[in-house]
Amino acid sequence: MITSHVAETEAPREAQYLQTLEEGESVSVDYGPVELPDWYDEARFKRAQKFFKRNFYAMFVGKLCGLLAIITVPSILRVLIHTNQSSEPLTAYRRYVSTLMHTLEWYYEDLVPSSRCWKSIAFVKKTHAGVSKQADRVHSGMIISQRDMAVTQFGFVGYVFINYRMLGIKFNTKDMEAFTHFWRVIGHMMGIEERFNACTDSWETTEQRMSLIASEILKPALLNHSAEFVKMGKALITGLWCFNPFIEFDTFLFLTMRLNKIPGYHYWKDEAAASLTPAEKQVRPYESFRPYARFLLYVVSYIHSVLLHIAVFRWYFNMQMVLSKFLIRYFPFLAFYEFGVKNAYVRILK
């Protein structure tokens, strides 16, 4: 059984965070200049970057499932539909590959003024500001809110915090504390106020906040997802297929439900929630999947549950991601096939 390192009796300390997030629905993000917070710790930031590189493959899958999860949230989905930049495979490819490239800048470059990491954060923040202001002009009240940004923060790293074992993350306490600090810094620089930031000054309270977002915001959204989400989700998967061809919509939606700890969406028997009846434990939603989707679900589940816990296999899958990073930048041959050479190259920070 996958369990959290946070004791249940400690969880109420962060319970008021949900109320704070609800207040954040009407509070816009701070679009002022990009600045480092006073509490920034360079050593911890760099340790988090190394931690990511040691778990590149697991982090990628966690992020992909997180992105699928957050686009079920109506306020986020509405803004995505408004921008009309991710509803079709080609636009989704260009949008999400760009997003991936930006986050890799954060993980690979130094966080100093004039660096690619700093420029990337500034660019993304400016883009958010433009989208939010334009959406508000067209649809009064439609903004990128503090709540949306906190939920989006979850999309990038939430499952790493609440389901690190299921993802096969190799870590120690200092790694997770550093990773918490990393994303607290990124959130701050993106304009998230401290009270809304899903990442705090400790791993413990961050995991509590992430768990609340998963159970109280994402779980109902996932269980009641709309037709618009399915269209967006399939476009996302089709687009990122060019980065990693071993992804498929039904497979990764199931994995997202599983990582979100939704009862009934377990793959191995020991993952089934104790509250389920014997009959419920026998329910397997993936039995209706196409053969390829079922096969891929087994392979990915086995990789995370078994192979990533073995050093040589973890290195192998991480190197596959490094190769994908190189190819998508310099020779995206799968995108050549899918979208044509002209559309295949995605450039950021020109």
C-alpha positions in Angstrom: 0.0 0.0 0.0 1.3 3.4 -0.9 1.2 5.8 2.1 2.1 9.4 2.8 5.0 10.2 5.2 2.7 12.8 6.9 0.8 11.6 9.9 -3.0 11.9 9.6 -3.2 13.8 12.9 -1.0 16.5 11.5 -3.1 17.1 8.4 -5.6 19.6 9.9 -2.8 22.1 10.4 -3.0 22.9 6.7 -6.8 22.3 6.2 -7.5 26.0 6.1 -5.4 26.2 2.9 -8.5 25.1 0.9 -10.4 28.1 2.2 -7.5 30.3 1.3 -7.5 28.9 -2.2 -11.2 29.7 -2.6 -10.5 33.3 -1.7 -7.8 33.2 -4.3 -10.3 32.6 -7.1 -10.9 36.3 -7.4 -7.3 37.4 -6.8 -5.1 38.0 -9.8 -1.5 36.9 -10.0 1.1 39.5 -9.2 2.6 40.4 -12.6 5.3 42.7 -11.3 9.0 42.3 -12.2 10.7 38.9 -11.6 12.6 38.9 -8.3 14.3 36.4 -6.1 12.7 36.0 -2.7 14.8 37.0 0.4 14.7 33.3 1.5 16.2 31.9 -1.7 18.9 29.2 -1.0 21.1 28.6 -4.0 22.5 25.3 -2.6 19.0 23.8 -2.2 17.9 25.0 -5.6 20.9 23.3 -7.3 20.3 20.2 -5.2 16.7 20.1 -6.5 18.0 20.3 -10.1 20.3 17.3 -9.5 17.4 15.4 -7.9 15.3 16.0 -11.0 18.0 14.7 -13.3 18.3 11.5 -11.2 14.6 11.0 -11.6 13.9 12.5 -15.1 11.7 9.7 -16.4 9.6 9.4 -13.2 9.2 13.2 -13.1 8.1 13.4 -16.7 5.3 10.8 -16.1 4.3 12.6 -12.9 4.1 15.9 -14.8 2.2 14.5 -17.7 -0.4 13.0 -15.4 -0.5 16.3 -13.5 -1.2 18.3 -16.6 -4.0 15.9 -17.5 -5.5 16.3 -14.0 -5.4 20.1 -13.9 -7.1 20.6 -17.3 -10.2 18.9 -15.8 -10.6 22.0 -13.5 -13.2 24.2 -15.1 -11.5 27.6 -14.4 -8.3 26.3 -16.0 -10.0 24.6 -18.9 -12.0 27.8 -19.7 -8.8 29.8 -20.1 -7.2 27.1 -22.3 -10.3 27.0 -24.5 -10.2 30.8 -24.7 -6.6 30.9 -25.9 -7.4 28.3 -28.6 -3.8 27.2 -28.5 -4.1 23.6 -27.3 -7.4 22.1 -28.5 -5.9 20.5 -31.6 -2.9 18.1 -31.8 -0.7 20.6 -33.7 -1.3 23.6 -31.4 -1.1 21.3 -28.4 2.2 20.0 -29.6 3.7 23.4 -29.9 2.2 24.7 -26.6 3.2 21.7 -24.4 6.6 21.1 -26.0 7.2 24.8 -25.3 6.1 24.3 -21.7 8.4 21.3 -21.4 11.3 23.2 -22.8 10.7 26.1 -20.3 10.6 23.8 -17.3 13.8 22.1 -18.5 15.5 25.5 -18.5 14.6 25.8 -14.9 16.0 22.4 -14.1 19.2 22.7 -16.1 20.3 26.4 -15.9 21.5 28.7 -13.1 18.9 31.0 -11.6 20.7 34.3 -12.0 19.6 37.5 -13.9 20.3 37.2 -17.6 20.5 33.4 -17.5 18.1 31.3 -19.7 16.4 30.1 -16.5 15.6 33.7 -15.4 14.6 34.7 -18.9 12.3 31.7 -19.2 10.5 32.5 -15.9 10.1 36.2 -17.0 8.7 35.1 -20.4 6.2 32.7 -18.9 5.1 35.3 -16.3 4.6 37.9 -19.1 2.7 35.4 -21.2 0.4 34.6 -18.3 -0.2 38.4 -17.7 -1.2 38.9 -21.4 -3.5 35.9 -21.5 -5.2 36.9 -18.2 -5.8 40.5 -19.2 -7.0 39.6 -22.7 -9.4 36.9 -21.3 -10.8 39.4 -18.7 -11.4 42.0 -21.5 -13.4 39.4 -23.6 -15.1 37.6 -20.7 -15.3 39.8 -17.7 -14.0 38.1 -14.6 -12.1 35.4 -16.5 -8.5 35.7 -15.1 -5.6 33.5 -14.2 -6.2 33.6 -10.5 -4.0 32.7 -7.5 -6.0 29.6 -7.1 -5.4 28.6 -10.7 -1.7 29.1 -10.4 -1.5 27.0 -7.2 -3.4 24.2 -8.9 -1.1 24.5 -12.0 1.8 24.3 -9.6 0.4 20.9 -8.5 0.2 19.9 -12.2 3.9 20.2 -12.5 5.0 18.4 -9.3 2.0 17.5 -7.2 2.2 13.7 -7.8 5.9 13.7 -7.0 5.0 15.0 -3.5 1.9 12.8 -2.8 2.9 9.6 -4.7 6.6 9.5 -4.9 6.8 5.7 -4.2 4.3 4.8 -6.9 6.2 6.9 -9.4 9.5 5.2 -8.4 11.2 8.4 -7.2 14.6 7.8 -5.7 15.0 10.4 -2.9 16.0 11.2 0.6 14.6 13.8 3.0 17.1 16.5 2.0 16.2 16.0 -1.7 12.5 16.5 -1.1 13.1 19.5 1.1 15.3 21.0 -1.7 12.6 20.2 -4.3 10.0 21.9 -2.1 12.2 24.9 -2.0 12.8 24.9 -5.7 9.1 25.0 -6.5 8.3 27.5 -3.8 10.9 29.8 -5.4 9.4 29.2 -8.9 5.9 29.9 -7.6 7.0 33.1 -5.9 8.8 34.4 -9.0 5.7 33.6 -11.1 3.6 35.9 -8.9 2.0 33.4 -6.4 1.6 35.0 -3.0 3.0 33.1 0.0 -0.5 32.3 1.4 -1.5 30.7 -1.9 1.7 29.0 -2.8 1.3 25.2 -2.7 4.9 24.9 -1.7 5.8 26.1 1.8 9.0 26.2 3.8 8.8 22.5 4.5 8.2 19.2 2.7 5.7 18.1 5.3 3.2 21.0 5.0 3.8 21.1 1.2 2.7 17.4 1.0 -0.4 18.3 3.0 -1.3 21.2 0.7 -0.8 19.0 -2.4 -2.9 16.2 -0.9 -5.7 18.7 -0.3 -5.6 19.9 -3.9 -5.6 16.3 -5.1 -8.5 15.2 -2.9 -10.7 18.3 -2.8 -10.2 19.9 -6.2 -8.8 17.4 -8.6 -10.6 14.2 -7.5 -14.2 15.6 -8.2 -13.0 17.3 -11.4 -11.5 14.0 -12.7 -14.6 12.0 -11.8 -16.8 14.5 -13.5 -14.6 15.4 -16.5 -16.3 17.0 -19.5 -16.2 16.4 -23.2 -14.1 19.5 -23.6 -11.5 17.9 -21.3 -11.4 14.7 -23.4 -10.7 16.8 -26.5 -8.0 18.8 -24.8 -6.5 15.7 -23.1 -6.3 13.8 -26.3 -4.7 16.7 -28.1 -2.2 17.0 -25.2 -1.2 13.3 -25.4 -1.1 13.4 -29.2 1.2 16.4 -29.1 3.6 15.1 -26.5 3.6 11.7 -28.3 6.3 13.3 -30.4 8.5 13.7 -27.3 7.8 10.3 -25.9 5.9 7.8 -28.2 5.0 5.5 -25.4 2.0 7.4 -24.2 -1.7 7.0 -24.9 -4.8 8.8 -23.6 -6.8 6.1 -21.9 -3.6 4.7 -20.3 -2.5 8.0 -18.9 -5.9 9.0 -17.8 -6.1 5.8 -15.8 -2.6 6.4 -14.4 -3.7 9.9 -13.4 -6.7 8.5 -11.5 -4.4 6.0 -9.9 -1.8 8.6 -8.8 -4.6 10.8 -7.5 -5.6 7.8 -5.2 -9.1 7.6 -6.6 -10.7 4.3 -5.2 -11.1 1.6 -7.8 -8.2 2.9 -10.0 -5.6 0.5 -8.7 -3.4 -1.7 -10.9 -1.7 -4.0 -8.4 -3.8 -5.7 -5.7 -1.9 -4.3 -2.8 -2.8 -0.8 -4.0 -6.6 -1.3 -3.5 -8.0 0.9 -0.8 -8.9 -0.9 2.4 -12.3 0.7 2.4 -13.2 -1.1 -0.9 -15.4 -4.2 -0.7 -14.0 -7.5 -2.2 -16.2 -7.0 -5.2 -15.0 -3.4 -5.8 -11.4 -4.6 -5.5 -12.1 -6.9 -8.5 -13.3 -4.0 -10.7 -10.7 -3.2 -13.4 -11.7 -0.2 -15.5 -8.8 -0.9 -17.9 -10.4 -4.2 -19.1 -12.4 -2.2 -21.6 -9.2 -0.6 -23.1 -7.9 -1.4 -26.5 -5.1 -4.1 -26.4 -2.3 -1.6 -27.0 -3.6 0.7 -24.1 -3.8 -2.3 -21.7 -0.3 -3.4 -22.7 1.1 0.1 -22.3 -0.6 0.4 -18.9 1.1 -2.8 -17.7 4.5 -1.8 -19.0 4.4 1.7 -17.5 3.1 0.4 -14.2 5.8 -2.3 -14.1 8.5 0.3 -14.9 7.5 2.5 -12.0 6.7 -0.2 -9.5 9.8 -2.4 -10.2 12.4 -1.2 -12.7 12.9 2.4 -11.5 13.9 0.9 -8.1 16.9 -0.7 -9.8 19.8 1.7 -10.5 20.7 0.5 -13.9 17.2 0.6 -15.2 16.6 4.0 -13.7 19.7 5.3 -15.5 18.5 3.7 -18.7 15.1 5.4 -18.6 16.6 8.7 -17.6 18.9 8.5 -20.5 15.9 7.9 -22.8 14.5 11.2 -21.6 17.8 13.0 -22.1 17.8 11.6 -25.7 14.2 12.8 -26.2 15.2 16.3 -24.9 18.0 16.4 -27.5 15.8 15.1 -30.4 12.9 17.4 -29.7 15.2 20.4 -29.9 17.4 19.5 -32.8 15.8 16.7 -34.8 12.2 16.1 -33.9 11.7 13.3 -36.5 8.4 12.1 -35.0 7.0 15.6 -35.3 8.3 15.8 -38.9 6.1 12.8 -39.6 3.1 14.0 -37.6 3.1 17.8 -38.4 5.6 18.5 -41.1 9.1 19.9 -40.9 8.1 23.5 -40.7 5.8 23.0 -37.7 8.1 20.5 -35.9 10.7 22.9 -34.6 9.6 24.7 -31.4 11.8 27.6 -30.3 11.7 29.4 -27.0 13.7 32.5 -25.9 14.5 33.5 -29.4 
